[in-house]
Amino acid sequence: MNAHPLFPQMTRRRLLVSALLGAGCMSLPLEAAWAREGARGGAANLAMIGEPQSLDPMATPTDLVGTVMQHVYEPLYTFDAQWNIQPMLAEAMPAISDDGKVYSIALRRGVKFHNGKDMGADDVVASLRRWMEVSARGKAVGQVVAGIAAQGPLAVEIQLKTLYAPLLAHLAMPSGMAGIMPKESIASPLTEIVGTGPYRLKERKPDQYTVLARFDQYAARSEPASGYAGKREALLDELRFVPVPNATTRLEGVLAGQFHYADLLQVESMGRLDKAGPAVVPILTKNFGFPYIVFNTKEGVLASQAMRQAVQTAMGEAEMLQAGFGDKRFFIAEPNFFPKGTPYYSDAGADLYNQKNPKLAKEQAAKAGYKAEPVRIMVSRQYEFHYNMALVMAEHLKRAGFKTDLMVVDWATLVQRRNDPKLWDIYVTHSGQFPEPMLSPPQLGDGAPGWWDTDAKKAALAAFNSEPDVTRRGPLWGKVQELVYHEVPFVEVGRFNGLSARSASLRGYTPAIWPFFWNTSLAAR
């Protein structure tokens, strides 16, 4: 989520596979490496959208880092197939005090780190403290945590200052993960990548590959697999995550049999996948997520709320989605952040969605003191739908009299630059769709790029987060959504379905927002 240029599609694919062969990472040809279905053995070549800018599971909320590192690190809790929270490194769900402020967590016995050490309470305490210092998500949680302490060798207690309903959901997230690591490995930045997961880090060559190998001492849970929860088994010898920034190259690679999985393909790829025959399987992940536009509220031309409102007035989210996805099977343009039938559905602020009103936007900008400064829009083509939406958004702004500067960079550069408020005014990104509103986008927390921090935000989120009853939380979420439309720290463009593809030989794969490859195997062809 990759600091190398885009290559011609077939040349780039051959270069990447040749790099694996030349480095000695692929001991057998791809076809010969396939094992019997359900048996151990083989290596999966996985074409991802780019190079993970970090292997630190806490350092960034980017999906690519979460996707790769969830195989190496594990949290205390995770999500099952219905998005219910389930224990992972915790023995069971926590015991919660009557006042809701003390969480007592028993830990699993016999869980080993990749360095052979048994996991204990001191490791968990040190890891969670680091998470609250390093992760934007963790920092938000840290504000309500009064203390974390070991209560014996396999028990941890978290004390809260106030009720905080999203705590376990935050602890379960794969991105920006509260991953548990040995206390002696903790450093900033990490120099040792040591987790408890079914795979361990074997080798990384930036811009070429990240190779994970089976951890033979992995302690799996006994419950049936469900989503990210339950039994995880490393059936494959290796997972080889290959950065392939060009979506067309990812498509060509999976069609040619060079990749067993190709992540996040363009909607236009569906036609070719449909015609590819039984060897390649399209993967349509429904309600995959939402694209959103982040505004720099700290510095620059859009630090003014009135200016951000003018930009929002100029935007036409429906046209942006059409440009990003084309086929209406892949997107829905709606103002509500959550769909009907969910506890958090709300039409608050709906009149400010998809206005596409250049005349009014120009008047609002003039009133706000706009003096033709360029609005710097940062975007990456490694997510092609980001780029296509940015093109349309820039046209909307130009019609309203704004000057725009479209800055196209690779994803790793965008992730790096968005941390500096002097370098951008808007950037384009997306997030998965989760059942707990506080899980995403990270701008709802503290310290995330955009730096939204107002008294109104603090008050609205404090009321929402201190209410544990979901039936009462729903209306409180409506107030948060309305505030987002009013203060415009970001604009949620709509919702979309994700398209990926896999080889038919990759068995046991379950479509997921963060693709995972435990419990998958390779069948002989």
N, C-alpha and C positions, 0 to 999 in steps of 0.2 A: 505495500500500500503503500528509490530504485533509480538510481542515478545513472542510467545509461541510455543512449539514444535509441530511437526506434529503428529496427533493421528491416530490410525487405523480408517478406514473410517466410519463404522457404529457406532462404539463406540463414536467417536468424534461428529457425528451428534446428537446422543442421549444426549450426555453431554450438547451440546449447547441448544437444545430444552428444556431439563430438567432445565437448568439454567433460561430460560425465564419463565417457569412454576413456578419454585420454588421462583423466585423473585416477583411473583405476577404481572408480566408484561402481561401475557396471561390469561385474565379472562375467556375465553372460549376455548374449543378445537378448533384446526385449522379449521376443517370443519364447526363447528357451528358459527364461526366468520365471515363466508362469507356472504356478503350482496347481495341484488339484484343488477343486472348490472346497472351501472349508478347512483345508490343510494349511499348516505353516509353510512359509517359504515364499521366495520371490520378492521383487521390489517394484513399487508403484511409482511411475513418473507422473508428477502432478503439476500441470501448467497453471501458475498463479499470475495475477495481474502485475506483479512486480517483485522487487526485492524488499523483504521486511527490513525497515530501517533500524530495527533493534531486535534482540532476542530476549530483552527484559520484559516479562509479561506485565509489569506494572508501569513501565515508562510511557506508554502511549495507549490511547483507547482505539487505535486503528484496527479495523477488522482483520487485516492481513496478519498482523502480529498475533492477534488472538487466535486466528485459525491455525497457524503453525505451532505456536507455543502451548496450546491446550493439550497437545500430545506429550509435552515434556513436563509441564507444571499442572498441578491440580488445586482446586479450591476446597474449602470446607464443605460447601454446598454447591448444588448444580440444578439444572432444570430437566424435567422429564419431557416426554413427547407432548404432554398437554400443558407445558410451561408451569407445572407445579414444582415447588422447590423440594429437593430431595437431598439427603446427606451424601457426601462423597468421601472426604477425609474425616469428617465427623462420623462418630458411630451412629448417631441418630439425630432426629430433630432436637433443637435445644429445649431445655427446661427454662421457662420464662417466669419471672417473679410476678406476683399479683399486680404490682404497679406497672408492669411492662418495661421496667428499666434495667433489669439484670437478666442476661442470657448466659446460662450455664451449658457448656458444650463439652460432651465426652468425645474423646478422640479414638480412632481405630487403633487397635494394637497390632504390631507386626508390620506396619507400613515402612518400607525401606526407601531411602533416597538413592539416587543413582551412584552415590559414592559408597554405598553399603551401610550407611548409618541408619539406625531406626529413628523414625520421626517421633518427636516428643513435644510436650506442651511449650517448652522454652523456644523451640523452633517456630511454633505457631505464633506465639506472642511476638517474637522478633520480626517475623514476616508481616504480621498485621500492622505493627508499628511502622515498618518501612513503607507499607502500602499507603498508610495515612500521610506519610511525608512525601511520597513520590508521585502517586497516582492522583489525577484530578478527581476521579470518583472517590478515592480513598480520602482525599483532603476534605471533601464534602461530608463524608461519614465522620471523619475525625472531629469535626466541629461539635458533634453531639455525643461523642464518646468521653466519658469521665475517666475511664481507665480500663486497661486490659491486663490480666494477671493469670499466671499459672496457678491451678488449684490441685497440685499433685503432678505426677509425671505424664498423665494422659487426660487432663481436664483443664479447660480454659474458661475464664469468666470475663464477659464484657459488660461493663457498667455504663449506662447512658445517663446523660444529663437530663434528657427529656424523652418522651415517647418518640420513636422513629420507625414508622411502619415499613419503610423500604430496606431495612438493614440486611435481612437475609438475601433479598434479591440482589443487592449490591455485592454481597459476598459470593454470589453464584455466577456472576458475569464472566464469560471467557475473555472479553476485551477489557483492557485495563485491569487485568485479573488480580485478585487477592490471592495469588499463587503462593503455596507454602514451600519454603526453601530452607536448607540447613542454616542455623543462625550464624555459623562460622563463615558461610559463603556470602553473607549480606555485605554489600558495598554499593557505593554509587560513584561511577557506574559499576554494574556487575562485571566481574572478571571470570567467574565460574558459573556455568549454566548447569545447575543441579536441581532436579525436581523429583517428583514421585511417580510421574506418569508412565504409561505403557511403553513410551519411546524415550530414548536419551539422545542428546546431541552427539553426532558422530563427526561431522565435518561441515564447515561452512566456507564457501568461496563467494564473497560478495559479487553480485551481478551474474553469478553462474548457477549456484545451487546451495540449498541447505539440506543436508542429509541427516535423517534421524534413524537410529537403529533400535531394534527391539531390546527392551530392558527385561532380561530373563528373570529377575527377582521381583517383578512387579506384583503387588498385592491387589488383586481385583476384588471388587465387591461381589457378593453372591446373588444379589437380586437380578431378575431378568433385565436385559438392556431395554431402555426406554428413553429416547432422545439422548441427552448427554448423561443420563443417570444409569445406574445399574452396572452390570458386568461389562468391563472393557477388556478386550483380549487383543493382543498384538499378534495377529496371524501372519502379517507380512514381515519379512526380515528387515526391510528398509522402506522409508517414505522419502522420496526425493522431490522436494519442492523446488521447481525451476521457475525463475522469474521470466515471464514472457509478456512484456508490456503491450504488445500489439494484439488486439482481440482477434484479428484475422489470422495471425500466426497461431494463436491458441486453437482456433477452429481447424486450420489446416493440419496442425499437429495431431489433434485427436482423430481427425478423419483418416490421416495417413497411418495411424497406429503407433505413433511415436509417444503419445501421452495416453495414460489411462484415465486421466481426468483433466478437463479444461474449465477453468472457473470464469464466471461472469462474461458470457458471450453477448454480442449484439443481437438485438431482436431480429435483424435481417438474416441471422444465421439459421433461424428455424427452418426455412425452406430447404436449405442444403442438408440439415440434420434429418429432416423428414425423408429425404431421398437417399440417405446414406446407406440404407439397408440395416440388417440386424446387428452388424458389428459395432455400431455406435448408438448410444441411447441418449436422447435429449432429456434434460432434467429441468422441469418447470417448478420452481419453488414459489408457491403462492404466498401473498402478503409478505414478500421478502423484506420490504422496508420502505423507507421514504427518502427521497432526495430533499435536501434543504440548503438554504443559502445563508451563510453566516456573515454578520456585519461586525465590523470593528467599532465597538462602542467606546474605545479608549482614546484613540488618536485618529487624526485625519479628517477628511471631509464628512464622513458619516458618524463621527462622534456625537453629533447633534441628533437628538431624537427626532426633531422636526424634519431633518434631512432624510433620515431613514424612513420616516412615514411617507415622504415624497417619493422615494424610490419604490416603496411597496405599492403606492398608488399607480406607478407607471407599469408595474409588472403584470404580465398575463400568464399565470401559472398553467392554465390549460394548454396554451400554445407551447409553452416550454416543455411540458410533458409529451405533447405530440411530437415535438422535435427530438426529444430524447429517446422515445420508445416507438413512435410510429403506429404500431399495431395496438388498437384499443384493448386487446386481450391482455396487454402487459401493463396497463396503468389505469388509474382512476383519479380524476380531478375533483376533490372534495375539500371543503374548508375544515372539516372536523379532523382532529389529530388521531382519533380512534374511531373505528367503524361502528355503525349501528349494531345494537345487541351486546355491546361490551359495556362494562360499568363506567367507562370514562368517555363515552360518546357525549359530545356537546357541540352546539352550534354557536357558542359564544364567539364573537368577533367575525362571524361568517361574512358580514357585509364588507369587510376589508380584504377579502380573498378574491383574487382574479379580477381586479378592477380594470386594468389595462386602460387607464384614463390619462393620456399624455397631457391634455389641457390642464386638468386639475393638478397633476403632478408638477407641471411647470410653475403653476401659481404657488403651490406649496413650497417648492424649492426657492423661488424668488423671495417669498415671505421669510424663509429661514436664513436668507443671506447668501445663497449660492452664488459664487463668482466664477463659474466656468472651470473650476478645478477638475482635473481628470479623476474619475472614479476607477480605481485600480481593481480589476476583477481577476483573481488568481484561480486557475483551473488546470486540470491535468487531462490529457487525452487517453491516459491508460484506462480511465472509465469513460468510454466514448459518449455515454449519455450525459455525463457531467458537461463535457465540451459542447455538445449540441444544444443543451439547455442554456449554457452561458452565451452562445452566439445569439440566441433569440432574446435573452434577457438584455444583452448589450444593445440590440436594436430597439427594444422597448424604451430603454433609458435615453437613447439618442433622439427618439421621437419626442421625448419630454424635455429636450434641451440639455441633457447631460452630456458631458464629454466622457468617453470611456477609454480605458487602457486595458486591453485583454492580455493578460500575462499567462502564457501557456508554458507550463513546466512539467517535469515528471513528478510522479506522486510523492516520492521520497523528498524531493525538494520542497513541494508544497507543504508537506507535514512539518518540515523543518522551518520554513519561512513563516508559517502561520503563527509561530510562537513569538514573532517579533512584530509588535503593533506598528512599527514604522514602515513596514514593507507592503502593506495591502489594505484595502478597504472592504472587499468582499471576497469570500472564497466559496467554491461549490463542493459539496460533499454529500454523503448519504448515510443512513443508519438502518439497522434492522428494526423491525416492528416487534416490540416486546409488550407483555401484559402489564408491567409496572411502569408508569409514566416516568418515574425518576431515573430509569435506567438509560434513557437517551432522549434527546441529545445531551452530550456532556455539558453544554452551555447552561443547562438547568442547575448544574453544580457550581463549584467555585474554581476560578483560575483557568478554566478552559479558554482556548483562543476565542476572541470576541469580548471577553472580560466583562460580561453583563453583571452588574452589581449595583442594584438600587434598593432603597428601603421598601418599595412596593413589592419587589421580587422576594425579599427576605420575609416579609409579612405573609404573602400569599403561600409561599412554600412551607413556612413554619406551620401554618394552619393545616395545610394538606398533609404534611409528613407526620404530624402528631396525632392524626386520626387513624386508628387501626381498623375501624369498621368500613369495609369497602362500599357499603351502600351510602354512607355519609361522605366518603372520600370523593365520590363521583361529582357532586355539585361543587366541591372545593377545587377539583381539577378544572372545572369550567372557568373558574375565576383565574386560574393560572393561564389557561389558554387565551382568555380575553386579554390578559396583561401582555402576553407575547405579541398579540396583534397590535396592541397599543404602543408598547415600547420598542418593538421590532428589533430584538437582538438577533433573531434569525427568522427566516420565512420557510415554513414547511410547504413544499411545492405540491405534494400529493402522495399517492402510494403506488408501488409497483411490484410486479412479480419478477423474479430472477430467472435467467436462463443460463444453464451450464450444460455440460455433456460429459459422458463417461464411456469408456470402452465396455462392451458387453461382457468382457472377461473380468471386470472388476465387480465382484459379487459381494452382496451384503451392504452395499452403500445405501445410506438413508439421507435423503435431501435435508439440508439444514442451512440456517443463516451463516453459521461458521462451519464449513465442511469439516467433517472428522472422518478418520480412516482407521480407527481401531474397529475391530469386528468386521473388517473387510478382507477379502482374499482374492487371489487370482486363479481363474480356471484355465486349464489347458485348452488350447484352441484346436 
